[in-house]
Amino acid sequence: MKRLVFGFIALLGTLATPVVAQTPDAQQPSPAGFVPGPPPLRPEPVALDFGFMSPGEDRTGQITLTNTSDRPLTILAIQPTCTCTTTSSLAGTRIEPGASARFEAKLGASVVPGPRKATVKILAEGFGQALELDVRGEVALPLRAVPSALQPPPGGPGKGRFVIESIDRKPFRVLSAGGMTPAYLGFDPSSEAPKATYVLRYDLESLPRERWPAFWVVQTDRADCPVLGLKVRDASFNRPTVLKMREYAINLGALPMGADREIAVDLLEPLPGETAVEASEGLAMRVMRVDPLSDGARLILQVRPPARAGAFVAEVRLRNGDREQVLWAYGVATEPGPAPTAPRG
C-alpha cells in the first residue's frame, strides 16, 4: 500500500513539471552584436519641412546625424522612398560615439499644386531597422484667383468678373486672359504701374457654347506663376474618375514652342503594366517612365506645346492596361526668345 502511495506522489510531481515545446517557429537568439531596432542616431532636424514651394522648384536641406551610443556606428545606406527625393551618400561612413555626420536631401517639386512627402531611411551596420525621417513640402501657386472657378449658365452668369492677386503682394502684369487682351475693371495698363491685385472681366456669352474652354487661362509675367487656370464649371467638362490621382487638371505653365519639357504627375495607386498617353489640340505627350511611390506612382511625361502661340486647353487620355482616365491640361505656348507682351484682341 505504501508503494502505491509513493508512486502516485511521484506521478503528480512529474505532471507538475512544465514542459517547453520546441517548434520550428520559436524565435532564435539574435547574432552577437545584432540589434533588431533602429540605430541610436539623433537627427537634427528630425524632419525637413520646406513649407510652400513654387511649381517646378527644388529645395535642398541638410540633416546631421549624431551617434548617441558608446560604440562606433557604420552607415550602410541612405534610401529615400520616393524618386522626388535625392540624398548625398554616407555609405561606409564611420561615426564615433558622440560624433556627427551630415548629408543633404533634395525635394523636387511638381507643376501640380499639393503636398509632397518622402521618407528617408538610414541603415546602419548591425541594426535590423532603419532610422526614418520625413522630407516634405507643399507646391503652391504664388498667385490666386477669387473665385477660383467660373459658373456659366444655367447655374450662373455668362459674364462677370474675378480677382487675381499675388499672395506675397508683389506687383505683376497680366499678359492675357481667356486667350485675349485682359479686360480690366478700374485699371489702365497704359498709364498705371503694375499692381498686386486686379479685377478682370470674363465673357462666355460672346463665345458659342461649343467653344467654351474647360479652363479660363490667365497668363502673367511672373516666372514662378506664368499661368493660372479658372475652371469653367459646365457639366460637359466632367469626366468620370477611373484612376486615383491627386489632380485631374495639369497646369503646364508657359511652354516655348518647339521645345520639350518633362513634367511629373502623381497618382494615388500603382500603374502596373504598360502606360500610354495622348492629348488633343496639338499638345504632344509621351510617357518617359513610371516611378513607384510608397503611396502610388509618379508618371514622368515629356510635353511639347502646340505649334501656335497662345493659351490652350487640351483633353488628355491616360491609358493603363484596359483602364483610361481622361483629364485636362492647360498652359500657354510662347514664342522662343524674350518674354511675350500683352496680346491684342
C-alpha positions as CSV (number, residue, x, y, z in Angstrom):
1,M,0.0,0.0,0.0
2,K,2.9,2.4,0.8
3,R,4.5,1.6,-2.6
4,L,1.2,2.7,-4.3
5,V,1.1,6.0,-2.4
6,F,4.7,6.8,-3.1
7,G,4.2,6.0,-6.8
8,F,1.1,8.3,-7.0
9,I,3.0,11.2,-5.4
10,A,5.9,10.7,-7.9
11,L,3.4,10.8,-10.8
12,L,1.9,14.1,-9.5
13,G,5.4,15.6,-9.3
14,T,6.0,14.7,-12.9
15,L,2.8,16.3,-14.1
16,A,3.6,19.5,-12.2
17,T,6.9,19.9,-14.1
18,P,6.4,22.4,-17.0
19,V,7.2,21.1,-20.5
20,V,8.5,23.6,-23.1
21,A,7.6,22.6,-26.6
22,Q,10.3,23.3,-29.3
23,T,8.7,24.4,-32.6
24,P,10.3,25.4,-35.8
25,D,8.7,28.9,-35.4
26,A,10.4,29.5,-32.0
27,Q,12.4,32.7,-32.1
28,Q,16.1,32.1,-32.3
29,P,18.6,34.3,-30.4
30,S,20.0,37.2,-32.3
31,P,23.6,37.0,-33.5
32,A,26.2,38.6,-31.3
33,G,26.2,42.3,-31.7
34,F,23.0,42.4,-33.7
35,V,20.2,44.8,-32.6
36,P,16.7,44.3,-34.0
37,G,15.8,48.0,-33.7
38,P,17.0,51.2,-35.4
39,P,20.5,52.7,-34.9
40,P,21.0,55.2,-32.0
41,L,21.4,58.2,-34.2
42,R,19.8,61.6,-33.4
43,P,18.8,63.5,-36.5
44,E,18.8,67.3,-36.5
45,P,16.3,68.4,-37.6
46,V,14.0,65.5,-37.0
47,A,12.3,66.3,-40.3
48,L,12.9,68.6,-43.3
49,D,9.9,70.8,-43.9
50,F,10.4,73.1,-46.8
51,G,7.0,74.7,-46.5
52,F,5.5,76.3,-49.6
53,M,7.3,75.7,-52.9
54,S,6.7,77.1,-56.3
55,P,5.7,74.7,-59.1
56,G,8.8,73.0,-60.5
57,E,11.0,74.4,-57.7
58,D,13.7,72.2,-56.0
59,R,14.6,72.6,-52.3
60,T,17.8,71.2,-50.6
61,G,18.4,70.9,-46.9
62,Q,21.0,69.4,-44.6
63,I,20.5,66.7,-41.9
64,T,23.0,66.0,-39.1
65,L,23.2,62.5,-37.6
66,T,24.8,62.2,-34.1
67,N,25.8,58.9,-32.6
68,T,24.3,58.8,-29.1
69,S,25.7,55.4,-28.2
70,D,29.1,54.4,-26.7
71,R,30.2,52.4,-29.8
72,P,31.1,53.4,-33.3
73,L,28.4,53.1,-36.0
74,T,28.9,52.5,-39.7
75,I,26.3,53.8,-42.2
76,L,25.3,51.2,-44.8
77,A,23.0,53.3,-47.0
78,I,20.5,56.2,-47.1
79,Q,17.4,55.3,-49.1
80,P,14.5,57.7,-50.0
81,T,11.2,56.1,-50.5
82,C,10.3,58.4,-53.4
83,T,12.2,59.4,-56.6
84,C,11.2,63.0,-55.9
85,T,13.8,63.0,-53.2
86,T,17.6,62.5,-53.6
87,T,20.3,62.4,-51.0
88,S,24.1,62.6,-50.8
89,S,25.8,59.4,-49.8
90,L,27.1,58.4,-46.4
91,A,27.6,54.7,-47.3
92,G,30.7,53.4,-45.4
93,T,30.9,56.4,-43.1
94,R,32.0,55.5,-39.6
95,I,30.6,57.7,-36.8
96,E,32.4,57.6,-33.5
97,P,30.5,57.9,-30.2
98,G,29.3,61.4,-29.7
99,A,30.4,62.4,-33.2
100,S,28.2,63.5,-36.1
101,A,28.0,63.2,-39.9
102,R,25.9,65.3,-42.3
103,F,24.1,64.6,-45.5
104,E,21.9,66.6,-48.0
105,A,18.4,65.8,-49.1
106,K,16.7,67.5,-52.1
107,L,13.0,67.5,-52.6
108,G,11.9,68.0,-56.2
109,A,8.6,69.8,-56.7
110,S,5.8,69.2,-59.1
111,V,4.0,71.5,-61.5
112,V,0.8,70.3,-59.8
113,P,-0.1,72.1,-56.6
114,G,-0.4,69.9,-53.5
115,P,1.7,68.3,-50.7
116,R,4.9,66.4,-51.4
117,K,6.4,64.0,-49.0
118,A,9.0,61.3,-48.9
119,T,10.6,59.2,-46.1
120,V,14.4,58.9,-45.9
121,K,15.6,55.6,-44.3
122,I,19.1,55.5,-42.7
123,L,20.5,51.9,-42.5
124,A,23.4,51.1,-40.1
125,E,25.6,48.0,-39.8
126,G,24.3,45.6,-37.1
127,F,20.8,47.1,-36.8
128,G,17.7,45.4,-38.1
129,Q,15.6,48.5,-38.6
130,A,16.2,51.8,-40.4
131,L,16.0,55.2,-38.8
132,E,13.3,57.1,-40.7
133,L,12.7,60.8,-41.1
134,D,10.3,62.8,-43.3
135,V,11.2,65.3,-46.1
136,R,8.1,67.3,-47.1
137,G,6.8,70.5,-48.7
138,E,3.8,71.8,-50.5
139,V,3.6,73.1,-54.0
140,A,1.6,76.3,-54.0
141,L,1.0,79.0,-56.6
142,P,2.1,82.5,-55.6
143,L,-1.0,83.9,-57.4
144,R,-4.6,83.1,-56.8
145,A,-8.0,83.8,-58.4
146,V,-11.1,84.7,-56.4
147,P,-13.4,82.9,-57.2
148,S,-11.2,80.0,-58.4
149,A,-13.8,78.8,-60.8
150,L,-16.4,80.3,-63.2
151,Q,-20.1,79.1,-63.1
152,P,-21.6,79.6,-66.6
153,P,-25.4,79.4,-67.4
154,P,-27.7,77.9,-66.3
155,G,-26.1,77.9,-62.9
156,G,-24.5,81.3,-63.1
157,P,-24.0,84.3,-65.4
158,G,-22.5,84.1,-68.8
159,K,-20.2,87.0,-68.0
160,G,-18.8,88.6,-64.8
161,R,-15.7,89.4,-63.0
162,F,-13.0,87.8,-60.9
163,V,-10.0,89.0,-58.9
164,I,-6.4,87.8,-59.4
165,E,-3.8,88.7,-56.8
166,S,-0.3,87.9,-55.6
167,I,0.0,86.1,-52.2
168,D,3.3,87.9,-51.5
169,R,1.8,91.3,-52.5
170,K,4.4,91.7,-55.2
171,P,3.2,93.6,-58.3
172,F,2.9,91.7,-61.6
173,R,1.4,92.1,-65.1
174,V,-1.4,90.2,-66.7
175,L,-0.5,89.3,-70.3
176,S,-3.7,87.6,-71.4
177,A,-6.9,86.2,-70.0
178,G,-9.1,83.7,-71.9
179,G,-6.6,83.9,-74.8
180,M,-7.4,87.6,-75.3
181,T,-6.2,91.0,-74.1
182,P,-7.1,91.4,-70.4
183,A,-10.4,93.2,-69.7
184,Y,-9.6,95.2,-66.6
185,L,-12.1,96.9,-64.3
186,G,-10.7,100.1,-62.8
187,F,-7.2,99.8,-64.2
188,D,-5.4,101.2,-67.2
189,P,-2.2,99.4,-68.0
190,S,-1.1,102.1,-70.4
191,S,-0.9,104.7,-67.7
192,E,-0.7,102.9,-64.4
193,A,2.1,100.9,-62.8
194,P,1.7,97.2,-62.3
195,K,-0.3,96.2,-59.2
196,A,-0.6,93.2,-56.8
197,T,-4.4,92.9,-57.4
198,Y,-6.6,93.2,-60.5
199,V,-10.2,92.8,-61.2
200,L,-10.8,91.2,-64.6
201,R,-13.9,90.7,-66.7
202,Y,-14.8,87.4,-68.4
203,D,-17.4,86.9,-71.1
204,L,-18.6,83.4,-72.1
205,E,-21.7,84.8,-73.8
206,S,-19.6,86.1,-76.7
207,L,-18.5,82.6,-77.5
208,P,-20.6,79.8,-79.0
209,R,-21.2,77.1,-76.3
210,E,-19.2,74.5,-78.2
211,R,-16.2,76.9,-77.9
212,W,-16.3,77.3,-74.2
213,P,-13.0,76.3,-72.7
214,A,-12.8,73.9,-69.7
215,F,-10.4,76.4,-68.1
216,W,-10.2,80.2,-68.4
217,V,-6.5,80.6,-68.8
218,V,-4.7,83.7,-67.4
219,Q,-1.1,84.4,-68.4
220,T,1.1,86.6,-66.3
221,D,4.7,87.9,-66.3
222,R,5.6,86.1,-63.1
223,A,8.3,83.5,-63.7
224,D,7.1,81.5,-60.7
225,C,3.5,81.5,-61.8
226,P,3.2,82.2,-65.6
227,V,-0.2,80.6,-65.9
228,L,-3.3,80.4,-63.7
229,G,-6.4,78.4,-64.7
230,L,-10.0,79.1,-63.6
231,K,-12.2,76.0,-64.0
232,V,-15.4,76.5,-66.0
233,R,-18.0,74.5,-64.2
234,D,-20.0,73.2,-67.0
235,A,-21.3,69.6,-67.0
236,S,-19.9,69.0,-70.4
237,F,-16.4,69.1,-69.0
238,N,-17.0,66.5,-66.3
239,R,-15.1,63.3,-66.8
240,P,-15.5,60.0,-64.8
241,T,-12.9,59.1,-62.2
242,V,-11.1,55.9,-63.2
243,L,-7.6,56.2,-61.8
244,K,-6.9,57.7,-58.4
245,M,-5.0,60.9,-58.9
246,R,-4.1,64.0,-56.8
247,E,-5.3,66.3,-59.6
248,Y,-7.4,65.8,-62.7
249,A,-6.1,69.0,-64.3
250,I,-2.5,69.8,-65.1
251,N,-1.1,73.3,-65.2
252,L,1.7,73.1,-67.8
253,G,2.7,76.8,-67.4
254,A,4.3,78.7,-70.2
255,L,6.0,76.4,-72.8
256,P,8.3,77.7,-75.5
257,M,7.1,76.3,-78.9
258,G,9.3,73.6,-80.4
259,A,10.9,72.7,-77.0
260,D,10.2,69.6,-74.9
261,R,9.7,69.7,-71.1
262,E,9.4,66.9,-68.6
263,I,6.6,67.1,-66.0
264,A,5.7,64.8,-63.1
265,V,2.1,63.7,-62.4
266,D,1.4,61.8,-59.2
267,L,-1.2,59.0,-58.8
268,L,-2.5,57.5,-55.6
269,E,-2.3,54.0,-56.9
270,P,0.3,51.9,-58.7
271,L,0.4,51.7,-62.5
272,P,1.1,48.1,-63.4
273,G,1.9,47.1,-67.0
274,E,2.2,49.5,-69.9
275,T,1.1,53.1,-69.7
276,A,0.4,55.4,-72.6
277,V,-0.8,59.0,-73.1
278,E,-2.2,61.2,-75.8
279,A,-3.6,64.7,-76.0
280,S,-5.7,66.9,-78.2
281,E,-5.3,70.5,-79.5
282,G,-1.9,69.8,-80.9
283,L,-0.4,69.2,-77.5
284,A,2.2,66.3,-77.8
285,M,2.8,64.0,-74.8
286,R,4.6,60.7,-74.3
287,V,5.4,58.6,-71.3
288,M,9.1,58.7,-70.3
289,R,8.8,56.4,-67.3
290,V,6.7,55.4,-64.3
291,D,8.4,55.6,-60.9
292,P,6.8,53.7,-58.0
293,L,6.0,55.7,-54.8
294,S,5.2,54.4,-51.3
295,D,1.6,55.6,-51.8
296,G,1.2,55.2,-55.6
297,A,3.1,56.1,-58.7
298,R,4.8,59.1,-60.4
299,L,4.3,59.5,-64.1
300,I,7.1,61.3,-65.9
301,L,5.7,62.9,-69.1
302,Q,7.5,64.6,-72.0
303,V,5.4,67.5,-73.2
304,R,5.6,69.7,-76.3
305,P,3.1,72.6,-76.7
306,P,1.0,73.3,-79.8
307,A,2.8,74.9,-82.7
308,R,0.8,78.1,-82.3
309,A,1.4,80.8,-79.7
310,G,-1.3,81.5,-77.1
311,A,-3.4,79.8,-74.5
312,F,-4.5,76.2,-74.9
313,V,-6.7,73.7,-73.1
314,A,-6.3,70.1,-74.1
315,E,-8.0,66.8,-73.2
316,V,-5.5,64.2,-72.1
317,R,-6.2,60.4,-72.2
318,L,-4.1,58.4,-69.9
319,R,-4.2,54.6,-70.5
320,N,-3.0,51.9,-68.2
321,G,-3.9,48.4,-69.3
322,D,-7.6,48.3,-70.0
323,R,-8.3,51.5,-68.0
324,E,-8.5,55.0,-69.4
325,Q,-8.5,58.3,-67.4
326,V,-9.5,61.5,-69.2
327,L,-8.2,64.7,-67.6
328,W,-7.4,68.3,-68.7
329,A,-4.1,70.1,-69.3
330,Y,-3.8,73.8,-69.9
331,G,-1.0,76.3,-70.5
332,V,0.4,78.9,-72.8
333,A,2.6,78.3,-75.9
334,T,5.1,81.1,-76.2
335,E,7.4,82.2,-79.0
336,P,11.1,81.4,-78.3
337,G,13.1,84.4,-77.1
338,P,12.1,87.3,-74.8
339,A,9.1,87.2,-72.6
340,P,5.9,88.0,-74.5
341,T,4.0,91.2,-74.2
342,A,0.3,91.6,-73.7
343,P,-1.5,90.5,-76.9
344,R,-4.2,92.4,-78.8
345,G,-7.7,91.2,-79.5
